[in-house]
Every structure is written in structure tokens, then in C-alpha cells.
Amino acid sequence: MEILGKLTAAFGVSGRENEINQVITDLVKDYVDEILNDGIDNVIAIKKGNGVNKKKIMISAHKDEIGFMVMSIDSDGYINIRPIGGIPVSLSIGNRIVFKNGTVGVLSFKKDVDNIKNNNVGDMFVDIGALNKEDAMLYVKPGDVGSYYGPICMLKNDRVVAKALDNRIGCYVAIRALMENTSPYNDIYYVFTSQEELGLKGAIVASRVVKPDIAVAVDVTSSFDTPVTKEGNAVLGGGAAIKIMDRSVICDESLINIMQDICKNGEISYQSDILAAGGTDAGAIYTSNEGVRTGGISIPMRYVHGPVGVVDMKDVKACIMLLKSFVDQKI
């Protein structure tokens, strides 16, 4: 839990990712052969393989989190904001936000709560306890960026709640697999991508830098086991979710089969991740260069894009086992 705690606590709203970059670099630097940083703030950790017919495999896990940008401050000191990424307003009201400089505030709504509409972030404001505009400007200015704020906690049945689990839990899976696979067959490029929440921008650049033979996106997927019913099939406790498709990609069938065989032979619990909506870095990578065989390993999560998410650590461990074995395959 120590590693996951560091990852979720780090500030890293899309485009303002220096702190999470440093946390990830410090965690992986002793386990890889080289670390590269490109112009869009991706962290690329390279682990060379020893296989005769090794391939170049890109493991992509985005490190940015959704957040808010200050647009203006009114005369009473209340802060008007706009979203960075998709913000579900109905889940956000009454929760805390922290700005990069450590200033904490409360998210509220300008209208009656019965009129809340998802993604209408323009009707939200932040209260930092300021007396007036001049007082607020001592702590926060237009252009400043904030994220959700809250500690990581254990729930019952090995389940975890934290902010920024989308996608720090994917980063955790990649880091743990990286640490445990000391001598891989293939050359592995663990890419912790930037600005996924703004349209997969980091993955677009990273795929051009790495030029992989094969890629796997490691990210969360919505868990369809709450009273809110939608079209989907992954659930908490069902194991590693092997991505079949979402709105951005239909995954390579041969890679799906390899992952399923790994799980069957290794007695790793798994399920399918089939979504009508949503998307991951896979959607950008598989159409890059001359086309890349691409798959996905997903961690089911409740309350995606909310102030907190919930994941099952048994699913997380299954994802680590699957990824660690996959990168060692003669593909």
C-alpha cells in the first residue's frame, strides 16, 4: 500500500504533472536500464530483454488525473472554475479540492442542487474561506490548477478508496510488474503517459517515440456492479479485465487469446472488458506509425472520474500477474 499511497497522493492534473513524474521516476529508477522524458512530459522507463527474437513492447499507463482550472475570482472571494478532463458534477459537490500550492477548498454549486447536470462545471465554484477577492488572490490566481483531495483508505474485503485511482492504479500495476520482472525476454518500454484525460495526447507522442511492435494499455474500466445500471460487464472481484473493445479500439484478437491463455494456465482470475463508450491510450497507439498490435489490461473501478474511486486489490494483483507474464511471452 505504500507505493499506491505515494502514487495517489501525488499532484498530477493533466499538463501539470511534475510531481507525479518525480514520484514515478524515484520508484522505478533502480529497476530499469534507462529513463527518457519527451517534450510532452511522458516518463519512459526502458527495461532491455535477453530474448533471441525479442520484440519491443510498449506498456502504457497514463499518470495524469482530472482536475480544475481557475478562471476568475468574484468580489466575495469565490473561485470560478472550468474542468480539465471529464468532471461528473453530481459526484463532486461538497468535496474538497487542493491547489498545487497546497491551498484547500470546497466544491459547491451556484444553483439549487436539484438542477445539477453532469459536466456543467461552469455552475460550480470553490470556497477557500477567503474574505473577499483580494484575500483569495493571496492564495489562488486565474490559471492555477487544482485536483480532488483526500487520503487513501482501506475498505472491507481488500478494497481500496482513493482519489486519482484513474489511473494511478494502472501505474501501480505497471510499476509492480516492472519491479518483479528482473530479466524479461522482450524489450519493455513502460510509458507513463501524460494528458490522457485531454484526448490521449501523451500516448500519441509516445507511440511515435517508442515505435513499438506490440502495445498494452493498462487503465481502469467502469465496474458495473452498483445500483446504477449501464451497458457493461466488468465487476469488482472478477479478476483482471482483458479488454476486448471500447469506443476507441477493438483489441488485437491474438493478444486477447494470449492473455486469456496466460490466465487459464496460471490460474489467474480474469474477465472481459467490453465497453460501448470510453477509451484508453490503446485508441491512440494502435493507429500510430504503420499500425500496432494493441491490447488492454483493465482494472475495474467504481465511480470513475469522481472525487474518489474504489478498486479491489485482488483484481489489481491479478492484473500484475497477467502483465508480468505477458511481457515475457515469445509473441
Backbone torsions as a table, in degrees:
resi	resn	phi	psi	omega
1	MET	NA	-20.4	-178.3
2	GLU	-62.4	-45.4	-179.7
3	ILE	-64.3	-46.4	-179.8
4	LEU	-63.0	-37.8	177.6
5	GLY	-61.1	-41.9	177.7
6	LYS	-64.0	-41.0	-177.8
7	LEU	-66.8	-45.3	-177.1
8	THR	-73.5	-28.4	-179.2
9	ALA	-75.1	-25.9	-174.4
10	ALA	-67.4	140.4	175.7
11	PHE	-76.5	136.6	-178.4
12	GLY	-170.8	48.8	175.1
13	VAL	-63.1	145.9	-177.2
14	SER	-45.9	126.1	179.5
15	GLY	85.4	-6.9	178.0
16	ARG	-132.6	64.9	-164.1
17	GLU	-112.3	17.0	-176.2
18	ASN	-59.8	-41.8	-176.3
19	GLU	-66.6	-46.7	179.4
20	ILE	-68.3	-32.6	174.9
21	ASN	-56.6	-46.8	-177.4
22	GLN	-67.3	-39.5	178.6
23	VAL	-60.6	-47.5	-179.2
24	ILE	-64.8	-44.3	179.5
25	THR	-58.9	-44.6	179.5
26	ASP	-63.2	-34.1	-178.3
27	LEU	-73.2	-34.8	-170.5
28	VAL	-104.6	-13.1	-168.7
29	LYS	-59.7	-29.8	-178.9
30	ASP	-86.0	0.2	-174.9
31	TYR	-116.3	-1.0	-176.0
32	VAL	-126.9	167.0	-179.6
33	ASP	-85.7	-27.7	-175.7
34	GLU	-161.0	147.3	174.0
35	ILE	-125.6	128.0	178.4
36	LEU	-115.2	150.5	171.7
37	ASN	-127.8	129.0	179.7
38	ASP	-99.6	-174.9	-173.6
39	GLY	-72.8	-12.3	-179.3
40	ILE	-106.9	9.0	172.6
41	ASP	84.9	20.1	169.4
42	ASN	-71.3	146.2	171.4
43	VAL	-107.9	118.1	-175.3
44	ILE	-114.7	108.7	-178.6
45	ALA	-103.3	119.6	-171.1
46	ILE	-107.0	128.9	177.3
47	LYS	-123.5	112.2	-175.8
48	LYS	-76.3	139.6	178.7
49	GLY	-95.9	171.5	-177.9
50	ASN	-119.0	12.4	-177.6
51	GLY	-75.2	148.9	179.6
52	VAL	-67.4	-43.7	-179.6
53	ASN	-111.9	44.0	-174.6
54	LYS	-66.3	151.8	176.6
55	LYS	-112.0	165.7	174.9
56	LYS	-97.9	111.4	-176.8
57	ILE	-109.7	128.2	177.6
58	MET	-102.7	120.4	174.5
59	ILE	-104.1	115.0	-173.9
60	SER	-109.9	123.2	175.7
61	ALA	-135.3	114.9	-176.7
62	HIS	-75.0	142.2	-174.7
63	LYS	-106.4	-12.3	-178.2
64	ASP	-76.3	156.4	177.4
65	GLU	-123.6	156.8	175.6
66	ILE	-69.4	161.5	-179.4
67	GLY	-171.2	-154.9	-172.5
68	PHE	-140.4	148.1	173.4
69	MET	-119.4	138.5	177.5
70	VAL	-72.5	126.0	177.3
71	MET	-98.1	-44.3	-178.3
72	SER	-162.0	169.1	177.9
73	ILE	-130.4	128.9	-177.2
74	ASP	-84.3	176.8	-173.4
75	SER	-64.0	-24.0	179.6
76	ASP	-88.9	-1.9	177.7
77	GLY	93.6	7.6	176.9
78	TYR	-84.6	144.5	-169.1
79	ILE	-105.8	120.8	175.8
80	ASN	-87.0	137.0	-172.1
81	ILE	-130.5	163.8	171.8
82	ARG	-132.5	156.3	-174.6
83	PRO	-79.8	148.6	164.9
84	ILE	-115.8	100.3	-171.1
85	GLY	92.5	-177.5	-176.9
86	GLY	-83.2	118.0	-177.2
87	ILE	-111.7	118.1	174.1
88	PRO	-81.5	103.1	-173.8
89	VAL	-57.8	-41.1	-175.2
90	SER	-62.3	-26.8	178.0
91	LEU	-88.7	-13.4	-169.3
92	SER	-94.3	-29.4	-173.9
93	ILE	-57.9	131.9	177.6
94	GLY	86.5	-2.2	178.2
95	ASN	-93.0	166.2	-177.3
96	ARG	-92.3	151.7	175.6
97	ILE	-128.3	145.5	175.5
98	VAL	-124.9	132.6	176.5
99	PHE	-86.8	165.7	-173.1
100	LYS	-59.2	-29.7	-179.6
101	ASN	-85.1	3.7	177.4
102	GLY	97.9	-6.7	177.8
103	THR	-66.3	130.7	-177.5
104	VAL	-107.9	142.0	176.6
105	GLY	-142.5	177.8	179.6
106	VAL	-117.5	134.1	177.4
107	LEU	-81.8	129.4	177.6
108	SER	-137.3	-178.2	-170.0
109	PHE	-130.3	138.0	-175.2
110	LYS	-76.2	-19.1	-176.8
111	LYS	-112.6	174.2	173.8
112	ASP	-59.3	138.1	-174.9
113	VAL	-61.1	-21.8	177.9
114	ASP	-67.2	-15.1	-178.6
115	ASN	-99.5	9.5	-178.7
116	ILE	-62.9	131.5	173.7
117	LYS	-123.5	136.1	-179.7
118	ASN	-55.4	140.2	175.3
119	ASN	68.4	10.2	174.9
120	ASN	-89.2	60.1	-172.8
121	VAL	-67.5	-21.0	177.8
122	GLY	-62.0	-18.7	177.5
123	ASP	-93.3	6.1	176.8
124	MET	-97.9	158.4	172.5
125	PHE	-145.7	166.9	-179.7
126	VAL	-118.6	134.3	177.3
127	ASP	-108.9	112.1	177.4
128	ILE	-101.2	6.8	-179.0
129	GLY	86.8	14.8	-177.9
130	ALA	-71.0	151.2	179.8
131	LEU	-81.7	-32.0	-179.1
132	ASN	-166.1	-175.8	-177.2
133	LYS	-61.4	-43.6	-178.2
134	GLU	-62.4	-39.3	178.4
135	ASP	-66.4	-44.3	-179.7
136	ALA	-62.2	-37.1	-177.6
137	MET	-67.0	-14.3	174.7
138	LEU	-70.0	-21.1	-173.0
139	TYR	-117.9	-32.9	-174.7
140	VAL	-139.3	140.4	179.6
141	LYS	-132.1	156.5	175.1
142	PRO	-52.9	136.3	-176.0
143	GLY	97.2	-16.3	176.0
144	ASP	-69.3	154.5	-174.2
145	VAL	-121.8	141.0	177.9
146	GLY	-131.8	160.4	177.8
147	SER	-129.0	168.3	171.0
148	TYR	-59.3	157.1	-174.3
149	TYR	-134.3	130.3	177.8
150	GLY	168.6	152.1	-177.2
151	PRO	-80.8	161.0	171.7
152	ILE	-80.3	138.7	-178.2
153	CYS	-140.3	149.4	172.7
154	MET	-87.8	133.4	170.7
155	LEU	-99.3	-168.8	177.8
156	LYS	-75.1	158.7	171.9
157	ASN	60.1	39.2	173.4
158	ASP	64.7	31.6	177.8
159	ARG	-107.6	148.4	-171.9
160	VAL	-123.4	141.1	174.1
161	VAL	-120.7	136.4	178.8
162	ALA	-166.0	162.8	170.1
163	LYS	-81.2	158.2	173.5
164	ALA	63.2	20.0	174.4
165	LEU	-61.8	-24.7	168.8
166	ASP	-92.2	94.8	11.7
167	ASN	-133.2	39.5	178.3
168	ARG	-67.5	-22.7	176.0
169	ILE	-71.2	-33.3	173.6
170	GLY	-66.8	-39.9	174.8
171	CYS	-61.0	-40.4	179.0
172	TYR	-61.5	-44.5	178.4
173	VAL	-59.6	-46.9	-179.4
174	ALA	-63.8	-42.5	-178.6
175	ILE	-66.2	-43.1	179.2
176	ARG	-64.7	-41.2	177.3
177	ALA	-63.5	-41.4	178.1
178	LEU	-59.9	-46.5	-178.4
179	MET	-64.8	-36.6	-173.0
180	GLU	-86.4	-20.5	-179.6
181	ASN	-95.5	90.5	-171.4
182	THR	-79.3	-25.8	-176.0
183	SER	-142.4	76.3	-174.8
184	PRO	-72.9	157.8	176.2
185	TYR	-74.3	-42.3	-175.5
186	ASN	-99.6	163.1	169.7
187	ASP	-77.7	121.7	-175.2
188	ILE	-111.7	127.0	175.7
189	TYR	-109.6	101.1	177.4
190	TYR	-84.8	108.9	-174.6
191	VAL	-109.1	117.5	177.4
192	PHE	-98.5	99.5	-165.6
193	THR	-84.6	154.8	178.3
194	SER	-101.2	159.7	168.0
195	GLN	52.6	32.5	174.1
196	GLU	-62.9	-37.1	-176.5
197	GLU	-70.4	-9.3	177.8
198	LEU	-106.9	16.1	176.8
199	GLY	114.9	35.9	172.8
200	LEU	61.5	28.5	-171.4
201	LYS	-64.3	-41.5	179.7
202	GLY	-63.4	-39.8	-179.7
203	ALA	-66.7	-35.2	178.1
204	ILE	-59.6	-46.7	-179.2
205	VAL	-71.0	-45.4	-175.6
206	ALA	-61.9	-37.3	-179.8
207	SER	-65.1	-30.1	175.8
208	ARG	-74.0	-34.7	179.7
209	VAL	-71.1	-48.0	-174.4
210	VAL	-77.9	-40.1	-174.5
211	LYS	53.4	62.2	-174.3
212	PRO	-74.9	156.4	169.5
213	ASP	-81.2	-36.2	-175.8
214	ILE	-141.6	147.1	178.5
215	ALA	-138.8	150.5	174.3
216	VAL	-135.2	125.5	174.3
217	ALA	-93.3	128.2	178.4
218	VAL	-110.2	115.3	-173.8
219	ASP	-155.4	172.4	176.3
220	VAL	-81.0	161.2	170.3
221	THR	-135.8	153.7	-179.5
222	SER	-65.1	137.4	176.7
223	SER	-96.0	125.9	-173.7
224	PHE	-103.6	59.0	-178.2
225	ASP	-135.4	25.8	175.8
226	THR	-111.5	172.3	-180.0
227	PRO	-60.9	-17.2	176.0
228	VAL	-82.9	113.0	-175.4
229	THR	-97.4	129.9	175.6
230	LYS	-139.6	177.0	-179.1
231	GLU	-82.1	113.2	-179.8
232	GLY	173.3	174.9	-172.7
233	ASN	-138.7	-12.5	-179.0
234	ALA	-77.0	144.9	-179.8
235	VAL	-138.2	155.2	173.1
236	LEU	-64.0	136.4	178.8
237	GLY	87.1	-1.6	-178.6
238	GLY	-87.3	-4.7	179.1
239	GLY	102.1	-173.4	177.2
240	ALA	-60.9	133.4	-179.4
241	ALA	-97.7	110.8	179.4
242	ILE	-84.8	117.7	-174.2
243	LYS	-70.1	130.3	173.2
244	ILE	-100.3	-49.7	178.4
245	MET	-163.4	158.7	163.4
246	ASP	-146.5	-166.1	-176.0
247	ARG	-67.0	-21.4	-174.3
248	SER	-99.5	-15.0	-171.6
249	VAL	-159.3	146.7	161.8
250	ILE	-112.4	116.7	-169.6
251	CYS	-71.5	154.5	-179.9
252	ASP	-59.6	125.0	-174.2
253	GLU	-63.6	-38.0	-178.9
254	SER	-66.0	-35.4	178.1
255	LEU	-70.9	-37.4	174.7
256	ILE	-58.7	-46.2	-179.1
257	ASN	-63.4	-41.1	178.4
258	ILE	-61.6	-45.1	179.9
259	MET	-63.3	-42.8	178.9
260	GLN	-63.4	-40.0	178.4
261	ASP	-65.6	-39.9	176.9
262	ILE	-58.2	-45.4	-178.9
263	CYS	-66.0	-43.4	-180.0
264	LYS	-63.8	-46.7	-176.8
265	ASN	-72.5	-30.0	-178.7
266	GLY	-97.4	6.2	-178.8
267	GLU	53.7	44.5	175.8
268	ILE	-98.1	125.9	179.5
269	SER	-67.2	136.7	-178.7
270	TYR	-149.2	164.8	178.1
271	GLN	-149.2	172.1	179.0
272	SER	-96.4	145.5	175.7
273	ASP	-112.1	101.5	-178.5
274	ILE	-124.0	114.2	-176.6
275	LEU	-123.8	144.4	173.8
276	ALA	-86.4	-18.9	-177.8
277	ALA	-129.5	-169.4	176.2
278	GLY	73.8	175.6	179.6
279	GLY	-174.8	161.9	179.1
280	THR	-134.7	-176.9	176.3
281	ASP	-55.6	-24.2	179.8
282	ALA	-55.4	-34.8	-177.9
283	GLY	-64.5	-28.4	177.6
284	ALA	-87.8	-35.9	-172.4
285	ILE	-72.7	-41.3	-169.4
286	TYR	-70.3	-17.4	175.9
287	THR	-101.4	7.5	-177.9
288	SER	-81.5	162.2	177.8
289	ASN	51.6	-121.5	177.3
290	GLU	-103.9	20.3	-176.7
291	GLY	97.8	136.5	-176.0
292	VAL	-129.0	129.0	173.4
293	ARG	-62.8	121.2	-169.9
294	THR	-133.3	139.1	174.8
295	GLY	-129.3	-176.7	179.8
296	GLY	-148.6	140.7	172.1
297	ILE	-118.4	121.4	-172.6
298	SER	-117.6	145.8	175.8
299	ILE	-106.8	115.9	178.8
300	PRO	-60.5	136.4	-177.8
301	MET	-142.5	137.4	173.6
302	ARG	-88.4	147.9	173.0
303	TYR	65.1	45.2	-179.0
304	VAL	-56.7	133.1	179.8
305	HIS	72.5	5.9	174.5
306	GLY	-81.3	179.0	178.4
307	PRO	-60.7	-28.6	174.5
308	VAL	-139.1	157.3	172.1
309	GLY	-124.9	165.2	178.1
310	VAL	-128.2	128.5	175.5
311	VAL	-129.2	161.0	177.6
312	ASP	-103.4	121.2	-176.3
313	MET	-65.8	-19.2	174.4
314	LYS	-67.9	-39.1	174.8
315	ASP	-64.3	-41.3	-179.1
316	VAL	-61.5	-45.1	179.1
317	LYS	-63.6	-37.7	176.9
318	ALA	-63.7	-39.6	178.2
319	CYS	-64.6	-40.0	178.2
320	ILE	-62.4	-46.0	179.9
321	MET	-62.1	-42.2	179.6
322	LEU	-64.7	-47.8	-177.9
323	LEU	-64.5	-42.9	-179.6
324	LYS	-60.0	-40.0	179.3
325	SER	-74.8	-38.2	-176.3
326	PHE	-61.0	-45.2	-175.4
327	VAL	-68.6	-11.3	179.7
328	ASP	-96.8	1.6	-177.4
329	GLN	-77.4	149.4	171.4
330	LYS	-86.7	88.5	-170.9
331	ILE	-94.3	NA	NA
